[in-house]
Amino acid sequence: MGESDQLERLWTPHRMAYIRGESKPVDDSESECPFCRIPGLDDEAGLVVHRGTTAYVVLNLYPYNSGHLLVCPFRHVADYTDLTTEETHEVAALTQTAMRTIRVVSGAQGFNLGMNQGPIAGAGIAAHLHQHVVPRWSGDANFMPVIGRTKPLPQLLTETRSLLAGAWS
């Protein structure tokens, strides 16, 4: 078999679905949009943490860190400037509650918040606006993403969803 290189392997086969573009919309229509389909699923199957009036909170299927949430309007809208006043207020309020809840559940020390508006800005699904809420901890950025192009996540998505949904106030 040859000599071992003494390296441990961290296998993340779920990432291949993202790399291959599986389940990516083929066009910008509502029928192809995963953020329009998710609300039709039950909360556990859709990884939904909370449902509001005009927006909902869901775990990112391909998270940067454990607890990476997306705040999405129910309405299929691409641009932040096209949100109604009610949607804008609820997306902001849900983002604040997401931060508070993640702090309670996992002791996050900081957050990256953001929206990638359009493909040129890095939006993976540009047709449906979504606000990223990414929890951060001291030392969470290590060599793995740089050297191994891998992000270790210490918790299963279903467990993270259950903890966040249970702590949502």
PyRosetta script that sets phi, psi and omega in degrees:
from pyrosetta import init, pose_from_sequence

init()
pose = pose_from_sequence("MGESDQLERLWTPHRMAYIRGESKPVDDSESECPFCRIPGLDDEAGLVVHRGTTAYVVLNLYPYNSGHLLVCPFRHVADYTDLTTEETHEVAALTQTAMRTIRVVSGAQGFNLGMNQGPIAGAGIAAHLHQHVVPRWSGDANFMPVIGRTKPLPQLLTETRSLLAGAWS")
pose.set_psi(1, -15.5)
pose.set_omega(1, -177.6)
pose.set_phi(2, 91.2)
pose.set_psi(2, 173.0)
pose.set_omega(2, -178.8)
pose.set_phi(3, -84.1)
pose.set_psi(3, 145.3)
pose.set_omega(3, 177.4)
pose.set_phi(4, -71.9)
pose.set_psi(4, 146.6)
pose.set_omega(4, 176.4)
pose.set_phi(5, -87.1)
pose.set_psi(5, 2.8)
pose.set_omega(5, 177.1)
pose.set_phi(6, 67.4)
pose.set_psi(6, 15.6)
pose.set_omega(6, 177.9)
pose.set_phi(7, -97.7)
pose.set_psi(7, 139.9)
pose.set_omega(7, 172.4)
pose.set_phi(8, -86.0)
pose.set_psi(8, 149.2)
pose.set_omega(8, -179.2)
pose.set_phi(9, -109.6)
pose.set_psi(9, 134.7)
pose.set_omega(9, 173.4)
pose.set_phi(10, -114.5)
pose.set_psi(10, 105.6)
pose.set_omega(10, -175.8)
pose.set_phi(11, -87.9)
pose.set_psi(11, 130.5)
pose.set_omega(11, 177.7)
pose.set_phi(12, -129.4)
pose.set_psi(12, 67.2)
pose.set_omega(12, -175.3)
pose.set_phi(13, -63.5)
pose.set_psi(13, -23.9)
pose.set_omega(13, 178.7)
pose.set_phi(14, -61.4)
pose.set_psi(14, -24.8)
pose.set_omega(14, -179.5)
pose.set_phi(15, -68.0)
pose.set_psi(15, -24.4)
pose.set_omega(15, -179.3)
pose.set_phi(16, -62.2)
pose.set_psi(16, -33.6)
pose.set_omega(16, 177.6)
pose.set_phi(17, -59.7)
pose.set_psi(17, -42.6)
pose.set_omega(17, 179.0)
pose.set_phi(18, -68.7)
pose.set_psi(18, -45.1)
pose.set_omega(18, -178.8)
pose.set_phi(19, -60.5)
pose.set_psi(19, -40.1)
pose.set_omega(19, -178.6)
pose.set_phi(20, -79.5)
pose.set_psi(20, -9.3)
pose.set_omega(20, 179.7)
pose.set_phi(21, 80.0)
pose.set_psi(21, 18.7)
pose.set_omega(21, 179.0)
pose.set_phi(22, -62.9)
pose.set_psi(22, 141.2)
pose.set_omega(22, -179.8)
pose.set_phi(23, 66.6)
pose.set_psi(23, 9.4)
pose.set_omega(23, 174.4)
pose.set_phi(24, -75.9)
pose.set_psi(24, 141.6)
pose.set_omega(24, 178.3)
pose.set_phi(25, -62.6)
pose.set_psi(25, 141.4)
pose.set_omega(25, 178.1)
pose.set_phi(26, -83.2)
pose.set_psi(26, -17.8)
pose.set_omega(26, 175.8)
pose.set_phi(27, -150.0)
pose.set_psi(27, -175.9)
pose.set_omega(27, -175.6)
pose.set_phi(28, -91.7)
pose.set_psi(28, 11.2)
pose.set_omega(28, -176.2)
pose.set_phi(29, -73.7)
pose.set_psi(29, 157.8)
pose.set_omega(29, 177.0)
pose.set_phi(30, -60.9)
pose.set_psi(30, -36.7)
pose.set_omega(30, -177.4)
pose.set_phi(31, -66.1)
pose.set_psi(31, -23.9)
pose.set_omega(31, 179.5)
pose.set_phi(32, -95.1)
pose.set_psi(32, -9.7)
pose.set_omega(32, -170.7)
pose.set_phi(33, -81.8)
pose.set_psi(33, 120.9)
pose.set_omega(33, 177.5)
pose.set_phi(34, -65.1)
pose.set_psi(34, -31.1)
pose.set_omega(34, 179.7)
pose.set_phi(35, -73.5)
pose.set_psi(35, -15.9)
pose.set_omega(35, 172.4)
pose.set_phi(36, -89.1)
pose.set_psi(36, -28.8)
pose.set_omega(36, 179.2)
pose.set_phi(37, -77.9)
pose.set_psi(37, -36.8)
pose.set_omega(37, -174.9)
pose.set_phi(38, -54.0)
pose.set_psi(38, -45.7)
pose.set_omega(38, -179.1)
pose.set_phi(39, -61.2)
pose.set_psi(39, -19.2)
pose.set_omega(39, 177.3)
pose.set_phi(40, -80.6)
pose.set_psi(40, -9.1)
pose.set_omega(40, 178.1)
pose.set_phi(41, -92.2)
pose.set_psi(41, 162.4)
pose.set_omega(41, 172.1)
pose.set_phi(42, -71.6)
pose.set_psi(42, 161.9)
pose.set_omega(42, -171.6)
pose.set_phi(43, -58.4)
pose.set_psi(43, -42.9)
pose.set_omega(43, -178.1)
pose.set_phi(44, -67.1)
pose.set_psi(44, -45.4)
pose.set_omega(44, -179.5)
pose.set_phi(45, -65.1)
pose.set_psi(45, -36.6)
pose.set_omega(45, -179.3)
pose.set_phi(46, -88.5)
pose.set_psi(46, -3.5)
pose.set_omega(46, -175.9)
pose.set_phi(47, 60.7)
pose.set_psi(47, 29.5)
pose.set_omega(47, 178.8)
pose.set_phi(48, -77.4)
pose.set_psi(48, 129.8)
pose.set_omega(48, 179.7)
pose.set_phi(49, -94.1)
pose.set_psi(49, -37.7)
pose.set_omega(49, -177.7)
pose.set_phi(50, -156.2)
pose.set_psi(50, 143.7)
pose.set_omega(50, 174.3)
pose.set_phi(51, -116.1)
pose.set_psi(51, 125.9)
pose.set_omega(51, 175.6)
pose.set_phi(52, -101.8)
pose.set_psi(52, -157.6)
pose.set_omega(52, -179.6)
pose.set_phi(53, -83.2)
pose.set_psi(53, -46.3)
pose.set_omega(53, -177.5)
pose.set_phi(54, -116.8)
pose.set_psi(54, -5.5)
pose.set_omega(54, -177.0)
pose.set_phi(55, -149.2)
pose.set_psi(55, 163.6)
pose.set_omega(55, 178.6)
pose.set_phi(56, -139.1)
pose.set_psi(56, 167.3)
pose.set_omega(56, -178.7)
pose.set_phi(57, -121.4)
pose.set_psi(57, 130.2)
pose.set_omega(57, -176.3)
pose.set_phi(58, -137.0)
pose.set_psi(58, 148.7)
pose.set_omega(58, 173.1)
pose.set_phi(59, -70.9)
pose.set_psi(59, 141.0)
pose.set_omega(59, 174.7)
pose.set_phi(60, -70.7)
pose.set_psi(60, 128.2)
pose.set_omega(60, -179.4)
pose.set_phi(61, -66.8)
pose.set_psi(61, -24.6)
pose.set_omega(61, 178.8)
pose.set_phi(62, -125.6)
pose.set_psi(62, 71.0)
pose.set_omega(62, -169.3)
pose.set_phi(63, -72.8)
pose.set_psi(63, 150.6)
pose.set_omega(63, 171.0)
pose.set_phi(64, -77.9)
pose.set_psi(64, -34.0)
pose.set_omega(64, 177.7)
pose.set_phi(65, -145.6)
pose.set_psi(65, 160.7)
pose.set_omega(65, 174.9)
pose.set_phi(66, -59.9)
pose.set_psi(66, 134.0)
pose.set_omega(66, -179.0)
pose.set_phi(67, 89.4)
pose.set_psi(67, 5.2)
pose.set_omega(67, 179.4)
pose.set_phi(68, -63.5)
pose.set_psi(68, 112.3)
pose.set_omega(68, -177.7)
pose.set_phi(69, -106.9)
pose.set_psi(69, 156.0)
pose.set_omega(69, 172.5)
pose.set_phi(70, -122.1)
pose.set_psi(70, 131.6)
pose.set_omega(70, 174.4)
pose.set_phi(71, -103.9)
pose.set_psi(71, 118.0)
pose.set_omega(71, -172.9)
pose.set_phi(72, -124.7)
pose.set_psi(72, 136.0)
pose.set_omega(72, 169.4)
pose.set_phi(73, -69.1)
pose.set_psi(73, 149.0)
pose.set_omega(73, 174.6)
pose.set_phi(74, -64.8)
pose.set_psi(74, -37.1)
pose.set_omega(74, -177.1)
pose.set_phi(75, -71.3)
pose.set_psi(75, 140.1)
pose.set_omega(75, 178.8)
pose.set_phi(76, -77.0)
pose.set_psi(76, 97.0)
pose.set_omega(76, -177.7)
pose.set_phi(77, -139.6)
pose.set_psi(77, 136.9)
pose.set_omega(77, -173.5)
pose.set_phi(78, -93.9)
pose.set_psi(78, -34.6)
pose.set_omega(78, -168.6)
pose.set_phi(79, -112.0)
pose.set_psi(79, 137.0)
pose.set_omega(79, -179.7)
pose.set_phi(80, -56.3)
pose.set_psi(80, -35.0)
pose.set_omega(80, -178.6)
pose.set_phi(81, -71.5)
pose.set_psi(81, -11.7)
pose.set_omega(81, 178.6)
pose.set_phi(82, -94.3)
pose.set_psi(82, -1.5)
pose.set_omega(82, 176.1)
pose.set_phi(83, -69.2)
pose.set_psi(83, 147.3)
pose.set_omega(83, 172.2)
pose.set_phi(84, -73.5)
pose.set_psi(84, 167.0)
pose.set_omega(84, 177.3)
pose.set_phi(85, -60.3)
pose.set_psi(85, -42.5)
pose.set_omega(85, 179.4)
pose.set_phi(86, -62.3)
pose.set_psi(86, -43.6)
pose.set_omega(86, 179.0)
pose.set_phi(87, -64.3)
pose.set_psi(87, -43.1)
pose.set_omega(87, 179.2)
pose.set_phi(88, -58.8)
pose.set_psi(88, -45.6)
pose.set_omega(88, -179.3)
pose.set_phi(89, -65.6)
pose.set_psi(89, -41.4)
pose.set_omega(89, -178.0)
pose.set_phi(90, -71.3)
pose.set_psi(90, -39.5)
pose.set_omega(90, 176.5)
pose.set_phi(91, -59.5)
pose.set_psi(91, -42.9)
pose.set_omega(91, 178.7)
pose.set_phi(92, -65.1)
pose.set_psi(92, -45.7)
pose.set_omega(92, -179.2)
pose.set_phi(93, -65.0)
pose.set_psi(93, -40.8)
pose.set_omega(93, 178.8)
pose.set_phi(94, -67.5)
pose.set_psi(94, -32.9)
pose.set_omega(94, 176.1)
pose.set_phi(95, -64.7)
pose.set_psi(95, -43.2)
pose.set_omega(95, 177.5)
pose.set_phi(96, -62.9)
pose.set_psi(96, -44.9)
pose.set_omega(96, 179.7)
pose.set_phi(97, -65.8)
pose.set_psi(97, -36.8)
pose.set_omega(97, 176.8)
pose.set_phi(98, -59.6)
pose.set_psi(98, -45.2)
pose.set_omega(98, 179.4)
pose.set_phi(99, -62.0)
pose.set_psi(99, -46.4)
pose.set_omega(99, 179.7)
pose.set_phi(100, -60.9)
pose.set_psi(100, -44.2)
pose.set_omega(100, -177.2)
pose.set_phi(101, -66.3)
pose.set_psi(101, -44.0)
pose.set_omega(101, 178.8)
pose.set_phi(102, -62.4)
pose.set_psi(102, -39.0)
pose.set_omega(102, 177.6)
pose.set_phi(103, -60.2)
pose.set_psi(103, -43.6)
pose.set_omega(103, 179.8)
pose.set_phi(104, -64.6)
pose.set_psi(104, -46.2)
pose.set_omega(104, -173.9)
pose.set_phi(105, -74.1)
pose.set_psi(105, -40.6)
pose.set_omega(105, -170.9)
pose.set_phi(106, -130.0)
pose.set_psi(106, 3.4)
pose.set_omega(106, 177.2)
pose.set_phi(107, 65.2)
pose.set_psi(107, 33.6)
pose.set_omega(107, 178.6)
pose.set_phi(108, -54.3)
pose.set_psi(108, 139.4)
pose.set_omega(108, -177.9)
pose.set_phi(109, -99.0)
pose.set_psi(109, -11.0)
pose.set_omega(109, 179.6)
pose.set_phi(110, -168.6)
pose.set_psi(110, 177.6)
pose.set_omega(110, -178.1)
pose.set_phi(111, -146.1)
pose.set_psi(111, 148.5)
pose.set_omega(111, 162.7)
pose.set_phi(112, -105.9)
pose.set_psi(112, 125.8)
pose.set_omega(112, 177.1)
pose.set_phi(113, -118.4)
pose.set_psi(113, 142.6)
pose.set_omega(113, 176.2)
pose.set_phi(114, 176.8)
pose.set_psi(114, 161.5)
pose.set_omega(114, 175.1)
pose.set_phi(115, -127.1)
pose.set_psi(115, 129.9)
pose.set_omega(115, 174.1)
pose.set_phi(116, -95.8)
pose.set_psi(116, 109.2)
pose.set_omega(116, -175.2)
pose.set_phi(117, -95.7)
pose.set_psi(117, 102.1)
pose.set_omega(117, 178.5)
pose.set_phi(118, 94.6)
pose.set_psi(118, 154.5)
pose.set_omega(118, -179.0)
pose.set_phi(119, -58.8)
pose.set_psi(119, -36.7)
pose.set_omega(119, -178.4)
pose.set_phi(120, -65.6)
pose.set_psi(120, -23.7)
pose.set_omega(120, 178.8)
pose.set_phi(121, -92.8)
pose.set_psi(121, 2.8)
pose.set_omega(121, 176.4)
pose.set_phi(122, 99.6)
pose.set_psi(122, 9.3)
pose.set_omega(122, 179.3)
pose.set_phi(123, -69.5)
pose.set_psi(123, 119.7)
pose.set_omega(123, 176.8)
pose.set_phi(124, -70.3)
pose.set_psi(124, -37.5)
pose.set_omega(124, 175.0)
pose.set_phi(125, -125.9)
pose.set_psi(125, 90.9)
pose.set_omega(125, -171.6)
pose.set_phi(126, -78.3)
pose.set_psi(126, -20.2)
pose.set_omega(126, -174.0)
pose.set_phi(127, -76.1)
pose.set_psi(127, -14.9)
pose.set_omega(127, -178.8)
pose.set_phi(128, -133.3)
pose.set_psi(128, 112.0)
pose.set_omega(128, -179.2)
pose.set_phi(129, -54.6)
pose.set_psi(129, 140.4)
pose.set_omega(129, 173.8)
pose.set_phi(130, -153.4)
pose.set_psi(130, 135.2)
pose.set_omega(130, -179.7)
pose.set_phi(131, -95.0)
pose.set_psi(131, 123.0)
pose.set_omega(131, 176.6)
pose.set_phi(132, -83.1)
pose.set_psi(132, 135.5)
pose.set_omega(132, 172.4)
pose.set_phi(133, -125.3)
pose.set_psi(133, 101.1)
pose.set_omega(133, -174.0)
pose.set_phi(134, -110.2)
pose.set_psi(134, 112.4)
pose.set_omega(134, 178.3)
pose.set_phi(135, -71.1)
pose.set_psi(135, 147.9)
pose.set_omega(135, -179.8)
pose.set_phi(136, -133.4)
pose.set_psi(136, 148.3)
pose.set_omega(136, 177.8)
pose.set_phi(137, -133.8)
pose.set_psi(137, 153.0)
pose.set_omega(137, 176.2)
pose.set_phi(138, -57.6)
pose.set_psi(138, 126.2)
pose.set_omega(138, 178.3)
pose.set_phi(139, 83.2)
pose.set_psi(139, 7.3)
pose.set_omega(139, -178.6)
pose.set_phi(140, -75.3)
pose.set_psi(140, -18.7)
pose.set_omega(140, 175.8)
pose.set_phi(141, -94.9)
pose.set_psi(141, 110.2)
pose.set_omega(141, 180.0)
pose.set_phi(142, -123.0)
pose.set_psi(142, -163.6)
pose.set_omega(142, -175.9)
pose.set_phi(143, -72.7)
pose.set_psi(143, -18.7)
pose.set_omega(143, -172.9)
pose.set_phi(144, -56.7)
pose.set_psi(144, -49.7)
pose.set_omega(144, -179.7)
pose.set_phi(145, -65.8)
pose.set_psi(145, -31.2)
pose.set_omega(145, -177.2)
pose.set_phi(146, -78.2)
pose.set_psi(146, -51.0)
pose.set_omega(146, -175.9)
pose.set_phi(147, -84.9)
pose.set_psi(147, -47.3)
pose.set_omega(147, -173.4)
pose.set_phi(148, -98.2)
pose.set_psi(148, -1.3)
pose.set_omega(148, -176.9)
pose.set_phi(149, 48.6)
pose.set_psi(149, 40.8)
pose.set_omega(149, -176.7)
pose.set_phi(150, -137.1)
pose.set_psi(150, 141.8)
pose.set_omega(150, 176.7)
pose.set_phi(151, -119.1)
pose.set_psi(151, 108.1)
pose.set_omega(151, 178.1)
pose.set_phi(152, -70.5)
pose.set_psi(152, 133.4)
pose.set_omega(152, 177.0)
pose.set_phi(153, -121.2)
pose.set_psi(153, 125.0)
pose.set_omega(153, -171.6)
pose.set_phi(154, -82.1)
pose.set_psi(154, 1.3)
pose.set_omega(154, -172.8)
pose.set_phi(155, -144.3)
pose.set_psi(155, 141.2)
pose.set_omega(155, 176.4)
pose.set_phi(156, -68.6)
pose.set_psi(156, 146.7)
pose.set_omega(156, -179.4)
pose.set_phi(157, -57.4)
pose.set_psi(157, -40.6)
pose.set_omega(157, -178.5)
pose.set_phi(158, -64.2)
pose.set_psi(158, -36.4)
pose.set_omega(158, 177.7)
pose.set_phi(159, -69.9)
pose.set_psi(159, -42.3)
pose.set_omega(159, 178.0)
pose.set_phi(160, -61.7)
pose.set_psi(160, -44.7)
pose.set_omega(160, 179.1)
pose.set_phi(161, -59.5)
pose.set_psi(161, -45.1)
pose.set_omega(161, -179.0)
pose.set_phi(162, -61.7)
pose.set_psi(162, -44.3)
pose.set_omega(162, 179.2)
pose.set_phi(163, -64.3)
pose.set_psi(163, -46.1)
pose.set_omega(163, -178.6)
pose.set_phi(164, -67.8)
pose.set_psi(164, -43.2)
pose.set_omega(164, 179.7)
pose.set_phi(165, -63.5)
pose.set_psi(165, -39.2)
pose.set_omega(165, 179.3)
pose.set_phi(166, -67.9)
pose.set_psi(166, -29.8)
pose.set_omega(166, -178.5)
pose.set_phi(167, -93.4)
pose.set_psi(167, -8.5)
pose.set_omega(167, -177.5)
pose.set_phi(168, -61.9)
pose.set_psi(168, 129.6)
pose.set_omega(168, -177.8)
pose.set_phi(169, -103.2)
pose.dump_pdb("model.pdb")
